[in-house]
């Protein structure tokens, strides 16, 4: 990295802090930005600044929003008795792309991970409990990632809400369409067996 001028080194360093960006990609992105004209670079930096300054978390579900309440929570056509609990805002948009879910969401902003010092108290659980206690919730869909931390978080939430008269479900996990069984890992195969259904 010492071969580059300091300004480029600083830019490479900032890009390399982004998730999934290694050194070589950080160099490519830095060179791409530097080779743009000043107006394009300013538009890029202003869009980052505007997003950071103007976006906030929805006071109802924890999604990103320009207002106090996000567009999903404002939508009167949504089934407010059905809540999909996700770990990150990006998961909301993954579900929205399917165009098949018409309930609402609750964003945890993470998962329980003792190794990283993340306990239940750091997650957005208080809002979920308030909804369950004050609204007519019929079903909670636990949609955390199928990792050890995601599973631990879902188990914790199911126990937390276990005494409530609410249906609690978990996303089914299984074999991706078009894949050969010999290439599917053991955990995925096990999950596919656990969540099998009538044909």
VEXFI-500701 format. One record per residue (C-alpha): residue number from 1; residue in three letters; x, y, z. Coordinates in steps of 0.05 Angstrom, whole numbers. Example, Ala and Ser with C-alpha at 12.3 -4.5 7.8 and 13.67 -1.06 7.14 Angstrom:
2
@i=1 aa=ala east=246 north=-90 up=156
@i=2 aa=ser east=273 north=-21 up=143
END
This chain:
199
@i=1 aa=unk east=0 north=0 up=0
@i=2 aa=unk east=60 north=46 up=10
@i=3 aa=unk east=70 north=50 up=-66
@i=4 aa=unk east=7 north=94 up=-73
@i=5 aa=unk east=3 north=168 up=-55
@i=6 aa=unk east=-25 north=182 up=14
@i=7 aa=unk east=-93 north=205 up=-12
@i=8 aa=unk east=-102 north=139 up=-50
@i=9 aa=unk east=-78 north=99 up=10
@i=10 aa=unk east=-131 north=134 up=53
@i=11 aa=unk east=-185 north=118 up=2
@i=12 aa=unk east=-164 north=45 up=-4
@i=13 aa=unk east=-164 north=39 up=72
@i=14 aa=unk east=-236 north=67 up=76
@i=15 aa=unk east=-262 north=21 up=21
@i=16 aa=unk east=-228 north=-40 up=54
@i=17 aa=unk east=-268 north=-27 up=118
@i=18 aa=unk east=-332 north=-44 up=80
@i=19 aa=unk east=-359 north=-115 up=88
@i=20 aa=unk east=-337 north=-163 up=35
@i=21 aa=unk east=-285 north=-115 up=6
@i=22 aa=unk east=-214 north=-142 up=4
@i=23 aa=unk east=-151 north=-103 up=-12
@i=24 aa=unk east=-153 north=-114 up=-88
@i=25 aa=unk east=-226 north=-94 up=-93
@i=26 aa=unk east=-212 north=-33 up=-50
@i=27 aa=unk east=-156 north=-13 up=-99
@i=28 aa=unk east=-203 north=-22 up=-159
@i=29 aa=unk east=-258 north=19 up=-127
@i=30 aa=unk east=-209 north=74 up=-107
@i=31 aa=unk east=-181 north=79 up=-177
@i=32 aa=unk east=-252 north=79 up=-206
@i=33 aa=unk east=-272 north=138 up=-161
@i=34 aa=unk east=-208 north=177 up=-174
@i=35 aa=unk east=-218 north=170 up=-250
@i=36 aa=unk east=-289 north=198 up=-246
@i=37 aa=unk east=-300 north=272 up=-259
@i=38 aa=unk east=-308 north=316 up=-197
@i=39 aa=unk east=-384 north=325 up=-207
@i=40 aa=unk east=-396 north=250 up=-207
@i=41 aa=unk east=-352 north=241 up=-145
@i=42 aa=unk east=-389 north=297 up=-109
@i=43 aa=unk east=-457 north=266 up=-128
@i=44 aa=unk east=-432 north=199 up=-100
@i=45 aa=unk east=-407 north=230 up=-34
@i=46 aa=unk east=-469 north=273 up=-27
@i=47 aa=unk east=-515 north=213 up=-35
@i=48 aa=unk east=-477 north=178 up=22
@i=49 aa=unk east=-481 north=240 up=65
@i=50 aa=unk east=-555 north=251 up=51
@i=51 aa=unk east=-572 north=179 up=67
@i=52 aa=unk east=-534 north=182 up=132
@i=53 aa=unk east=-565 north=249 up=153
@i=54 aa=unk east=-637 north=236 up=131
@i=55 aa=unk east=-651 north=163 up=143
@i=56 aa=unk east=-675 north=141 up=211
@i=57 aa=unk east=-703 north=77 up=241
@i=58 aa=unk east=-779 north=68 up=238
@i=59 aa=unk east=-807 north=77 up=307
@i=60 aa=unk east=-854 north=18 up=296
@i=61 aa=unk east=-813 north=-37 up=264
@i=62 aa=unk east=-740 north=-14 up=260
@i=63 aa=unk east=-737 north=-10 up=184
@i=64 aa=unk east=-701 north=49 up=150
@i=65 aa=unk east=-748 north=107 up=139
@i=66 aa=unk east=-747 north=180 up=118
@i=67 aa=unk east=-804 north=194 up=168
@i=68 aa=unk east=-819 north=169 up=238
@i=69 aa=unk east=-858 north=111 up=208
@i=70 aa=unk east=-835 north=71 up=147
@i=71 aa=unk east=-877 north=61 up=84
@i=72 aa=unk east=-892 north=-12 up=102
@i=73 aa=unk east=-920 north=4 up=171
@i=74 aa=unk east=-962 north=61 up=140
@i=75 aa=unk east=-992 north=15 up=88
@i=76 aa=unk east=-1064 north=1 up=110
@i=77 aa=unk east=-1069 north=-60 up=63
@i=78 aa=unk east=-1016 north=-97 up=105
@i=79 aa=unk east=-1038 north=-151 up=154
@i=80 aa=unk east=-1015 north=-122 up=221
@i=81 aa=unk east=-1030 north=-187 up=257
@i=82 aa=unk east=-973 north=-222 up=220
@i=83 aa=unk east=-902 north=-202 up=239
@i=84 aa=unk east=-839 north=-227 up=205
@i=85 aa=unk east=-780 north=-219 up=252
@i=86 aa=unk east=-715 north=-207 up=214
@i=87 aa=unk east=-644 north=-192 up=238
@i=88 aa=unk east=-626 north=-136 up=190
@i=89 aa=unk east=-660 north=-82 up=148
@i=90 aa=unk east=-633 north=-115 up=84
@i=91 aa=unk east=-674 north=-177 up=101
@i=92 aa=unk east=-738 north=-134 up=97
@i=93 aa=unk east=-722 north=-117 up=24
@i=94 aa=unk east=-705 north=-190 up=8
@i=95 aa=unk east=-776 north=-209 up=29
@i=96 aa=unk east=-806 north=-149 up=-6
@i=97 aa=unk east=-775 north=-172 up=-72
@i=98 aa=unk east=-816 north=-236 up=-69
@i=99 aa=unk east=-880 north=-195 up=-71
@i=100 aa=unk east=-914 north=-252 up=-35
@i=101 aa=unk east=-912 north=-229 up=38
@i=102 aa=unk east=-965 north=-179 up=60
@i=103 aa=unk east=-953 north=-176 up=134
@i=104 aa=unk east=-908 north=-127 up=172
@i=105 aa=unk east=-837 north=-134 up=199
@i=106 aa=unk east=-797 north=-126 up=261
@i=107 aa=unk east=-722 north=-114 up=253
@i=108 aa=unk east=-677 north=-139 up=309
@i=109 aa=unk east=-614 north=-103 up=285
@i=110 aa=unk east=-570 north=-164 up=299
@i=111 aa=unk east=-570 north=-232 up=330
@i=112 aa=unk east=-549 north=-260 up=398
@i=113 aa=unk east=-474 north=-274 up=395
@i=114 aa=unk east=-438 north=-283 up=462
@i=115 aa=unk east=-371 north=-287 up=426
@i=116 aa=unk east=-380 north=-216 up=401
@i=117 aa=unk east=-411 north=-191 up=465
@i=118 aa=unk east=-481 north=-185 up=435
@i=119 aa=unk east=-535 north=-206 up=484
@i=120 aa=unk east=-611 north=-202 up=480
@i=121 aa=unk east=-610 north=-133 up=514
@i=122 aa=unk east=-574 north=-102 up=453
@i=123 aa=unk east=-628 north=-126 up=404
@i=124 aa=unk east=-692 north=-90 up=386
@i=125 aa=unk east=-736 north=-137 up=427
@i=126 aa=unk east=-772 north=-87 up=471
@i=127 aa=unk east=-814 north=-62 up=412
@i=128 aa=unk east=-834 north=-133 up=393
@i=129 aa=unk east=-857 north=-149 up=463
@i=130 aa=unk east=-898 north=-84 up=465
@i=131 aa=unk east=-932 north=-102 up=399
@i=132 aa=unk east=-949 north=-171 up=425
@i=133 aa=unk east=-977 north=-143 up=490
@i=134 aa=unk east=-1017 north=-86 up=459
@i=135 aa=unk east=-1040 north=-111 up=390
@i=136 aa=unk east=-1079 north=-170 up=364
@i=137 aa=unk east=-1020 north=-209 up=337
@i=138 aa=unk east=-1037 north=-277 up=308
@i=139 aa=unk east=-970 north=-302 up=282
@i=140 aa=unk east=-897 north=-287 up=290
@i=141 aa=unk east=-851 north=-312 up=235
@i=142 aa=unk east=-779 north=-320 up=259
@i=143 aa=unk east=-737 north=-306 up=198
@i=144 aa=unk east=-666 north=-300 up=225
@i=145 aa=unk east=-609 north=-331 up=185
@i=146 aa=unk east=-597 north=-406 up=191
@i=147 aa=unk east=-533 north=-397 up=231
@i=148 aa=unk east=-518 north=-417 up=303
@i=149 aa=unk east=-529 north=-344 up=324
@i=150 aa=unk east=-593 north=-339 up=283
@i=151 aa=unk east=-620 north=-404 up=312
@i=152 aa=unk east=-602 north=-383 up=383
@i=153 aa=unk east=-638 north=-316 up=372
@i=154 aa=unk east=-700 north=-351 up=345
@i=155 aa=unk east=-701 north=-400 up=404
@i=156 aa=unk east=-694 north=-342 up=453
@i=157 aa=unk east=-752 north=-304 up=421
@i=158 aa=unk east=-796 north=-366 up=419
@i=159 aa=unk east=-784 north=-377 up=493
@i=160 aa=unk east=-795 north=-304 up=508
@i=161 aa=unk east=-863 north=-306 up=474
@i=162 aa=unk east=-879 north=-379 up=491
@i=163 aa=unk east=-933 north=-363 up=541
@i=164 aa=unk east=-970 north=-317 up=494
@i=165 aa=unk east=-1028 north=-344 up=454
@i=166 aa=unk east=-993 north=-331 up=388
@i=167 aa=unk east=-973 north=-378 up=332
@i=168 aa=unk east=-897 north=-377 up=326
@i=169 aa=unk east=-866 north=-404 up=262
@i=170 aa=unk east=-796 north=-411 up=234
@i=171 aa=unk east=-775 north=-405 up=161
@i=172 aa=unk east=-767 north=-472 up=127
@i=173 aa=unk east=-697 north=-488 up=103
@i=174 aa=unk east=-681 north=-539 up=50
@i=175 aa=unk east=-649 north=-558 up=-15
@i=176 aa=unk east=-643 north=-503 up=-68
@i=177 aa=unk east=-681 north=-516 up=-132
@i=178 aa=unk east=-637 north=-546 up=-186
@i=179 aa=unk east=-582 north=-572 up=-140
@i=180 aa=unk east=-555 north=-643 up=-138
@i=181 aa=unk east=-562 north=-679 up=-71
@i=182 aa=unk east=-489 north=-701 up=-71
@i=183 aa=unk east=-467 north=-628 up=-68
@i=184 aa=unk east=-515 north=-607 up=-12
@i=185 aa=unk east=-483 north=-601 up=57
@i=186 aa=unk east=-506 north=-644 up=116
@i=187 aa=unk east=-540 north=-587 up=154
@i=188 aa=unk east=-582 north=-567 up=95
@i=189 aa=unk east=-602 north=-640 up=82
@i=190 aa=unk east=-620 north=-649 up=155
@i=191 aa=unk east=-662 north=-586 up=154
@i=192 aa=unk east=-697 north=-608 up=90
@i=193 aa=unk east=-716 north=-673 up=125
@i=194 aa=unk east=-739 north=-637 up=188
@i=195 aa=unk east=-784 north=-590 up=149
@i=196 aa=unk east=-811 north=-640 up=98
@i=197 aa=unk east=-885 north=-635 up=81
@i=198 aa=unk east=-941 north=-675 up=48
@i=199 aa=unk east=-936 north=-683 up=-27
END
